[in-house]
Every structure is written in structure tokens, then in C-alpha cells.
């Protein structure tokens, strides 16, 4: 997909603030610092629309990015970051529960994991949560450029097995550095838009 227009529309904390225009949405979920912002930036060919940070836990709102006036990427707060207070974590949990369980515009969720590491218990919980809510899941395994080509198949297999993916789930190995996996990601996401 050729992206000619991309903008952040709103950073929301409740459904009262969600965009009212009924465009389809693809959420991006994953632990803090897994590369969700880099994924968005690579997909839309922009260096810094979605802000990246070396400090985990920076995204604390639902960030709605309107793409080509056609749909939204929705970057949700990362999970698994210890230096956030329990009160903040609970607030994020309620915000995410509300979004994932009630948002009719949500068409699929890209669960972003780091291909270099076995998916965490939080990744597994997030996957199970999305499946519980009967949401289509696209697993995006980032940082592909950081492992050798000879190890890719085994890392991918480990990701699939640890998450216990169902047959209809799609896994896309992806590199924000090289763009590998970008065309496949657009091809898969188009099906939900």
C-alpha cells in the first residue's frame, strides 16, 4: 500500500475520546520496547510519526494514527514494564479491556513480539485475551534483521509454539531496519480493511 497521508489524530484514554468517523482500525499490541512505533513508521514510510523511545512504558494512551483517510493504526500501551505503578497498570488494563472488548471498528490486532526471544508470559496472556474476545490476530515478529538467516526458522517455530497459535493466525517475520515483511504485512492487513 502506498501511504500518502498519515497523521496522529488523538491520544485517547476512554471511548468518549475515540475518533467518531467509523473507519476500520488495526490495533498494535505488545510489550514495552518491542518495536510497535518502529513498525508503524516503517509501514507508512515516515521516520518519526510514531515516536520511538529508548525508555520502555512511554505510550500511556491509545494513539490513533489515521492512514490515507481510510483506516487507523491504534498503538496501545505496552505491557510488561515493571517501573510503572500498580495504579497506572490497573488504569491501562481497564482502558485496554474497554477498547478491545467494545470497539466495533477494531478489525484485527497485530500482536508485536521480538523474534529474538521466546514470547513472554505477558505475550501469551495478550494472545489468549485477544482470542477470548474473538479478535483476529496477526503476529508480527520484529527485529528479524538481528538474527542470522540460518536461525530464523527455529525462532519462528518457537514463537508459534510458545503462543500456541491457532491454524488461522498469521505470523509475519518483520524488520523495521530493512523493511523485510512489509509487503506481506500490508497484504494481510488489507484483508481486514
Secondary structure, 3 states (H helix, E strand, C coil): CCCCCEEEEEEECCHHHCCCCCCEEEEEEEECCCCHHHHHHHHCCCCCCCCCCCCCCCCCCEEEEEECCCEEEEECCCECCCCCCHHHHHHHHHHHHHHHHHCCCEEEEEEEEECCCCCCHHHHHHHHHHHHCCCCEEEEEECHHHCCHHHHHHHHHHHHHHHCCCCCCEEEECCCCCCCCHHHHHHHHHCCC
